[in-house]
Amino acid sequence: MSKLTLSVSEKIIKAAFDKGAELGLKPLTVAVLDAGGHLVALMRQDGSSIMRPQIATGKAYGAVAVGAGSRWLDANAQTRPHFVQALNGAAGGGIVPVPGGVLIRDGEGGEILGAVGITGDTSDNDEACAIAGIQAAGLQADGG
């Protein structure tokens, strides 16, 4: 696969929501971006707060921007805060450097197809749902 389609993105979102329901999580918001950082699909569950689309998109955008899942960004925010601050400034403040932004890699060659960003529960739970969604679509998840 060389392109992330709307159909695949919808499959990822549905599986992520299913995982959230299975775990009994708070309402989630899921953003799927392509490899260029462009939004392919975004869905909010009923009850999601108003900033959730921006947070989910920021988690996914950060992952695509650096080629690593947002868990890597979170670790660097703790050990190299000036780097992450400068990166976020260069990105116009659009990066949310906490777990929940997971790269989508092609199962064949590991090529980055895009990223999923999820928010609504704890960062670890958000990330678990993103990984479940990506894997349900038959792709590789890279949380960083």
C-alpha angles and dihedrals in degrees: 000000000000101000135048107231131201090246093055090044091053090050090052092050094048092050091047090052090047090053090049090052091047090053094043093239130170117265111299135212118206127196123187118197129186123234090275092057094254120142113252099171140352129184132177124200117228110276096031112142122247101260095049096099091055093046094048091047091047092053092051093042092053091052093050092043095059100025093241135092117267091253085074089051090050092053090049092048087061098043101029106025094162091057094051092044091052092045091051090048091052088050092053092251092299098127123093105194102203132100115282099076108100127180118234110221129188110252092225105054105000093248113164109250096174139288143270121223120193131182137169107085132037115322091247092053091045089053093048090055092048091051091048091050094049093046092048088059090055094252135120120260121213113188094175 
